[in-house]
């Protein structure tokens, strides 16, 4: 039997990093439309760095 325990998802330390901001930048650059609630989640998690990236791609977010 396989004794390996599942490890779902991404560790918070890995998620809250420059890699996460790079993923956001890549998604926005690909032209995928992202809903405002999802964009606000990015801002909540990454702060002004995410807000700057989002606004550079033409989205306007309320404060």
Residue, then its C-alpha position, 0 to 999 in steps of 0.5 A: x500500500x502507498x503510505x504517502x500522505x496527501x498534501x493538497x493545496x499550496x503552503x501559505x508561505x509559498x503562496x504569499x510570495x513574489x511567486x504569487x504576484x508573478x502568477x497574478x501578473x501572468x493571469x492578467x497579461x494573458x487577457x483572462x477577465x477576472x471578477x472584482x471579488x477575486x481581484x479584491x482577494x488578491x489585494x487582501x492577500x498581497x496588499x498594495x503590490x497586487x493593487x498596483x499590478x491590477x491597476x496597471x492592467x486596466x482594472x479600477x478597484x475601490x479603496 
